[in-house]
Amino acid sequence: MDISTIRNVAIIAHVDHGKTTLIDALLKQSGAFHEKESTEDRMMDSNDIERERGITILAKNTAVEKDGYIFNLVDTPGHADFGGEVERVLGMVDGVVLLVDAAEGPMPQTKFVLGKALKLGLKPILVVNKIDRGDARPEEVVDEAFDLFDALGATEEQLDFPVLYGVGRDGWLAEDYNAGGGNCEPLFDLLKNHVPAPTADVDAPFSLCGVIVERDPYVGRIITGRVHSGTVKVGQTIKVMDPESNKLEDARVTKLLAFRNLKRQGVEEAIAGDIVAIAGSSKGGVGSTICDPSVDISLPTQPIDPPTLAMTFAVNDSPLCGQEGEKLTSREIQDRLNAEAEINVSVRVEQGDTAESYRVMGRGELQLAVLIENMRREGFELSISRPKVIFKEENGQKLEPFEECVVDVDPEHSGAVMEKMGLRKAELQEMIPDVGGKQRLIFTAPTRSMIGYHSEFLTDTRGTGLMSRQFKEYRPVTSVPSTRRQGVLVSMMSGDAVPYALWNIEERGLLFIPANVKVYDGMIIGEHARPGDLEVNPTKAKQLTNVRASGKDDAVKLTPPRELTLEQCLTYIDDDELLEITPKTIRMRKIGLDANARKKMLREKQAMTA
């Protein structure tokens, strides 16, 4: 292989702007598949949760072979919570393709990923995608992108970026947005001519920095990265060092895997500049240097932005624990969380306040919700606390995280949104009257006040509003913690929820559970219509008398319960509440599982706020 024919490129964009779909088109048009071979949409989204949610969570790479060139393409997540995945892979590439929606234009995550790419000196190619949208505004979007490049400190060379327009879903890109069809050849040409070949010393000792870590049941730990220098062969002796150049182990390369199309092929040798996966190390991780024994200094790694939210993961101690899950102990939970922190650079784990709890820190509610969802599918049972922001101190001053919130709403809903954001100490930075038929409001808001607002935002905008949030900076504390306006309906008894009892309880609020499910003392079964919690008995059956027939009035009609998603539950619970996670069920509950414990916690809470 000739290093001059390698092109390493990352596809970056805001969530849902079409990165994975564009890679689908590039794979199909490169000849990676036979014409009659059936393929799925979003082929790179191989994770079950990615397919269910329609988002990219893990950074993944593939390689396209075309016209004698190898294009190593890295698909990156677009959601802000998974920004750590983007930060770590940008060090593997020499250029970026920045996708921007033809109607929405640059969004918060666009700014984040582009800023990281420009700082590394990468040369960008701008692709204005979804040009077929009725509200597309291609010329304005290119101008907005140029202004963003300039604001982020792009060099003259980076500002001279080429622009393509197209529809990734239909597999065409062109220099003219009126073209209306074609193929992806213009992008392949730009990747050859605009993105530089890797600069590396093939004759120097071998070195590689780990970027992605996976576990394979047959070959063990697999570490993916770009070969920084030299050549590596199967069977070669290697040294593994941490980022501070401390030796972790000596090992031997048991397998070398090169990325070709959607498959990883075993190869005997890899040269500097190529992206490969290496098996054989048992201690190497993200940021580790894998190298020839003669190398003494680790390769530099990019600093990762710190986490801003924390939750407590603890053993499930509810009366219904152990009925669905298999992994119940604190040791099993600790091992799983440590394994996650090892491969996910933006997740950190610390010991909690008790021996059976752990403080897990991440970028946002969605990132931690995905971790929880993965764990419940693996058979874990957990108790999860409400997310809390991570404060820090500088020069004796307490600081909290702030974020940029971009809100697109119909004009008639903007007043309600501005009122609610004002209550959360958000500052309006900019108002753009017409962006694709909607009004765009850009706020700077404290993260602590924004926890739990999204569901309320959807209600206020009748489900038509769009909100994107991105960490901005730490500032002096100004916010107050967001709390529910209403209390909750708490079961005071254990047993099966009875239709007749729920029918009577409906007068007091909104139910979260259907009839005939198991409940226990302290379990939250609904939302109270008024402030303050209300204890109710959902197990109380109708008393029979000799006057009334037993079958009469049995067919009560219940309003369908409100079903909350995992993320909604996480932000709905209060500080004195927990989320019970099992493989089949998600329940909200009070920390105190009897009335006396709950009263004691309420008195302590009132004393603290007095």
N, C-alpha and C positions, 0 to 999 in steps of 0.2 A: 504494500500500500504506500502511496506517495502522500506526504503530509499536505502538499499543495492542493490536493483534491478533496480535503475535508472541510466542511463548513459546520460550525457549531452555533446553533441559533435557538433562542428561547422565544416562545410565543407568549406575550403578556397582554393583559387587558383587565378591565373591570368585569365583574361577574355578569354572565349571560350576554357578553358581546360577541361570542362566536368562535373562541379559540379552538375548542375541541372539534367543532364542526369543520373548521378550515383544515385542520390536520387530517380529518377523514378524507377531504377532497384531494389533498396532496398525496396521501397514500394510494388512493384509487387511481390517480392520474400518473403515478410514477411507474405503474406496471407491477405493483406489489401483489395484486390479486388478478386472477384470471377473470376475463370479461363476464363469464357466467357464474363466477364464485359469489355466493351470497355473503353479504357483510352487514353488520349491525351499525346503527347510527351511534355516534359518539363512542367509537371503538376504544379510545384511550381511557374512558371512564369505566374501568373494569371492576371497581369496588361496588358491592351491592348498594351501599348507602348513596354512592355517587349517582348510580342509575336511578334510584328511587327519588332522589331530591333534584336531579338534573343539574348538579354542580360538580366541579372538580375540587377534590379535597386534597389529594396527594399529587405532588409533582412527579411526572413520569416522562420518560424519554423513549423515542423510537428513532429509527434511522431510515431514510429513503435513499435508495440507490438509483441515480438517473444520470444519463449522459456521461458516465465515467466519474461522477462525483458522489460522495457520501454526505448527505445532509443529516446531521444529528439534530433532531427537533425535540425540544423540551416543552411539554405542555404544563402550564403552571395554573394554580388556582386563581380565581378572580375575586373571591370573597376576602374581605379584610382580615377576618379571623385566622386565615391560613397564610398570612403574609410571610411567616417564617419559612414556609416551603419555597416561596419565591426568592427570598433573600439568599438562601443557601445554594440555589442552583445557578444564580446569575454568574457565579465565579467559574462555572464550567464552559461558558459560551463566549463567542467573539462578536456577536451581534444580536439584535432583538427585532422581532416584528411586533409592533404595537398596533393592536386592533382597537378601533373606536367605533361605536355605534353611530350610524349616519344621522340619527335623530337625537339621541341622548347626548352625544358629544363626550368630551373628557369628564370622568367622574372621579370621586375621591380615590378609589383604588388605582385608577389610571395614573393619578399624580404620584401615589406612593411607589408603584413599581417602576414608573419612568424615572423618578428621582434616583432610585437605587441604581438603575441601569446607566444613567448619565454619569453618576459619580464614579462608576467603574470604567468610564471612557468607552462604553459600547456604542457602536454605530447603529442607529435605529432606521427602520423602514416603517412608514405609516400606512396602514390599510384601513380605509373607511368602509366598514362592513354594513350589510343590510341596506344597501343603496336602493332596494326595491320598496322600502317602506313609504307609505303615502305621506308621512310627515318628515321625510329625509331632507336634510339641509346641508349637503356636502361641502359647499364652499365655506359656510360659516364654521362648520366643524373643523376644517383644515386650519382656518384662521385661529380658532380657539386652541387647537393643538400647538400651533406655532407659538402663541402667547404663553402657553404652559411650558413649552421647551425653554423659552427665553427666561421665564420666571424661575425655573429650576436651575438656571446657570449653565445651559448647554453651550458648548464651544461652537465656534463658527463652522467647524466641520460637521458637528452634530446637528446644527440648525439647517444645514443643507441636505435635508432628508428627502428621499424619493417618496412619492405618494401613489398608491393604487386604490382603485375603487372596485367594489364588487359585491357579490352575494356568496358567502362561503357555503351556504346550504346548497346552492345550485352549482357550485364548483367553478366559478369564473371570477377573474380579476382583470382589470384593464386600467390604462392610464387616463382614460376618458370615462367619466361617470355616466355618460349617455350611451355607452357601448351596448349594454343590454344583453351581453352573452359572451361566450368564448370559453377559455379554460384557465388554468393556473400557470401557464408558461411564463407570463410576465413576472410572477413572483420567483419562479425557479431561476430566471435570468438575473434578477436582482440579487438573489442569494449567492449566485456565482460571482457576480461582478462588484457588488457593493459590500458584502460581508468579507472581511479578510480571512485568509487561511490562518490556522493556529501558528503562533510563533513559539517554538520550543526547540530545545537542543536534543536531537535524537541520540547523539553520542555520549551525553552525560549519564551519570548513574540514574537508575529508575526511581521515580517518585510520583505519588498520586495522593490527592487529598480526598478523604471520604465525604461524600455529599448525601447519599441515600443509603440507608441500612435496611436490609430485609432478613427474614429468617426462613430458611428452607428446611423441611424435615429430613431431607436426604443429604444435602451438602453443608448444612449449618448456616452460619452468618454470611450474607452476601453484601459486599460493599461496592457501591457504584460511585465512580468519579472520573474525572478527566486525567489522562496520563500527562503529568506536567513535564516530565523529561525522561529520556532514555527509552528502553524497551523492556517489556516484561514477558516472561515465558512460563508456561505451565511447568511446575516442579521447581521453580526458582525459589531460593531462600530469601525471605523478606524480613524487614524489621518494622514494627509498629510503634509509633510515638504519639503522645498526646500533643495538644497545641502548644504546650510549654517545653517541648522537646524532651520530655521524660520518656524513657523506653518502657513500653507496656509489655511487649513480648517479641520473641522470634517465632517465625512461622514459615510455612511453605505454601506456595500457590497450588491449590489442588484443582482449581478450575478457573478458566478465563472465559467470559461470556461477552460477545460483541452484540450490539443491537442492530438488527437488520429487519426492516419493516416492523411488524408487530411481534416478532419473535426474537428470542435471545439465542444466538448460535454459539456453540462451543468453538473456540479458536485456540491455536497453540501459541500465538504471539500477538502482542498489541504494541503499537508505537506511540510516541509522544504526539499529543494533539487529539487522539481518539478518545471517545467516551466508552468505558468498559465496566464490567462488573467482575469482582475478584472474590473467590471463595478460598478459605484457608485460615483466616484470622478468627480467633475466638474473643478478642478483647477490643478490636478496632471499632470505632463508631463515627458518628458525624463529627467532622473536624479533625479526625485522626490522620496522621501522615503514614502511608504505607510506602516503603521505600527499600532500596538496596541497603545492606548492612553498613556500607561505607558512608552513608548520609547521616549527619549528626544534628542538623537543624530542621525543625518542622516547617512545612509550608505555611505561609500566612493564611488566616481565615478571616472572612468578613464578620464584623460584629453584628449581632442579632438584637433587634429592638426588644426591650424587656416586656414580660407579661404585665397586664394591667388589671386582670380580674383573678379572684381566687374563690374556690369552693372547698368545703370539707367533705371528703369521701370517708364513710365509716361503715362498720359492720351493721347489717340490718337487724334491729332488735325488736321489730314489731311482733305482735302475737301470731301473725301469719307467716313468719320467716321460715325458710327451709322447705316450703311446699312446692316451689317451682324451680329454684336454682340448685346448682351443685357446688358452686364455689362460694362459701359463706364466711371463711375465716379471714382475720386481719392479715395473716401471712400471705394468703393467696392474693388479696387485694393489693398489698404492698409490692409483691413481685410483679404483678401486672402493671401497676403504675410506674414502677422503676423501668420496666421494659419499654413503656411508652415514652418516658422522658429520654431514654437512650437514643431513640430513633426520631423523636420530634423535638427539634431544637427550641421551639417556642413554649414547651411545656416544662414546668419545674415541679418537683414534689418535695415536700417537707413533712416531718412528723407533726401530727396535730396536737391538740391540747390533751388528748388521752392516748393510751397505748394502742387503741383500736381505731384511731382516726388519722387521716392524712390530709394535709393542705395541698391542693392541686392548683397551680397557677397557669393561666393561659391568656390568649389574646382577646377572647370574647365568649359570649354565651354559646354561640353556634359551635365553636371549636370544642368546648367542653361538653356540649350536648352530644356531639358526634362520638367523643370518647366514651361517654356514658352509654350511648346506644350500642357501640361495639362491644362493650363489656357485658351488657345484658344479653346480647346475642350469643356471647361465649359462655353463658350460664352463671354469671355473677348475680348476687343480690347485694344491694347497697342502700345506705342512707345518705342522702345528699343535702347539703345546706344551701341556702339562698346565696347567689353570687355576691361577692363584696369587692369593691375596688381596692387596689393596692396603693397605699400612700407611701410617700418617701419624704425624707427631710434633707434640706440643703440650707446651710448657714443658719441653723436653728429655726427655720421656717418649715411648716408642714405643707406639702404639696400633694395635689391630686391630679389624676389624668383628665385631660380634656380631649374632645374629639370634634372633628368636622362632620356635620350632618347636612347632607344634601337631600332636600325634600321636593318631589315633584307632585303637585296636587292640582285638582281642578280649581279655578279661581273662587268658586263659591265656598270651598272648604278652607281656604287659606287663613281666614280670620280665626276659625276654631283652632287650627294648628298653631298659629302664632301665639294665641292665648295660652295654650297648654305648654308650649315651649318656654314662654315667659315665666310661667310658674315653676319651671325646672331650671331657672337661672341661665337659660340659653340666650346668647346674643346674636341678633340678626346681622350678618355680615354683608349680604347682598340679596337683592330681589331681581330676578330676571322675568319679565312679564310673559314671554311666549317661548316655550321650549317644547316643540312637538304638541302644541295645543294645551299645554299645562303651564302652570306658574312654578318657577323654580325658586325655592327659598334656601339660602345657605346660612347655617347657624354654626357657632362655636358653643359647645355645651359641655358641662361636666359629665363624665361617664356615670358617676354615681346617681345623678338625677335621671339618667336616661334608661336605667335598668327597669324593664317591665313596661316601658311606654309603647312598644311597638303594637301590641294588640289594641290598646286604646287608640292609637293613631289610625289603625285600620277601621275601627268603629267610627271615628270622627270623619273619615274621608269616604265612608261607605264602601270600603274595600278597593277604592280606585287609586289611592296614594302610593307612591314609591319612596322609600327612605333608604339611604346609604350612609353608613357611619364608618369613620376612619380615625384611628388615634392620631392626635395632632401634637400634643406637648403636655408637660406637667406645669401647673400653675398653682398659686396659693389657694388654699381651700376656701370656696365660697358657697358650695352647694349644701343642701340638706338631703338626707337620704330619702329616696322616693318610697312612699308607703301606699297601701291600698286605702281607698276611701271607705269601702265597705268591710264589715267583718265577715266571718265564715260560719257556716253551720257545722258544728262538731258533734259527732256521735258520742253519746254518753253510755252506750251499751254495746256489747259484742253479740254477734249472731248474723242472721240473714235479713237483709233489708226487705221489708214487707210492703207491697203496693199500697195498702190502706194507710200505713203510717207515712209513706212518702207523699201520698195525696194530701194529707193534712199539713205536712211540712212545706209543701209547695207555696202555701200562703205566706211563708216567712222569707222566701228568697228563691234563688235559682239552683237547681240540683245539678251535681256533677256525676251522679251514679244512677244507673237504671235499677229496677227492682230485682230482687232475688240474687244479689251479690253479697259476699261476706263483708261485714264491717266490724270494727272493733272500737273500743273506748279510746277516744282521742283522734280518730280518723276524720278527716275533713270530707264532708259529703256534698257541700254546696256553698253558695255565696249568700250571706245574709243581706236582706234588702236595706238594712240600716248599719250605721257604724257600730262596732263592737261585736264580739263573737256571741253566738247563741248555741247552747247545748240542747240537743234534740235526741229523741229516741226513735230511730228508723226501724227498730225491730218490734215495735208494739203492734200486735195483731188486734183486729176488731173483736170486742167482747161479744159472745153469743148469749142470747136470752131466750126464754120460752115464748116471747112475743114475736120476735123477728126470726124469719127462716134463715138458716145458715148460708144458703146460696144467694140470698138477696143482697144487692149493692156490692157484690164481690168484684164486678167488672168495672173497677174504677179506671178512668182515663188519665194517664200521666203525660205531662208535657215531655217530649224527648229531652234527655239531659244534655247539657253543654259539654262537649268533648274537647279537652285541652291537649295540645301536643306536648311533647317532652320540653321543648324550649319555652312554651307558654307556662307550663307548670313551674319550671325553674325560676322564672321571673315573677310568678304569681305568689309563691309562698313568702311568708314574712320571716323575720329573724327568729321567732319562737316556733318555727315550723320546719319540717323536713320533707323531702321527697323520697318515698320508698320505691326502689327500683328492683323489679324482678324480671325474669325472662319473658313473662307474658303480661304483666300488669304494672301499671304506674299508679301509685296512690299518694295523695297528700295527707299529711298527718301533723299533729302537734308534737313537739319534743316531749312534753309531759303526757304520759299515757293513762293518767287518772286525774280526776277533777281537782284533788288537792294540789298535785304538782303543777297543774295549769294555773290555779289561783296564785300559787307562790310566785311563778314566773311573771304573771301579770302584775303583781304588786312590785316586783323588782324592776320591771320595765317602767311602770308609772313613777317609781322613785327616781329612776335615772333621768327621766324627761322632765321631772318637776323643777 
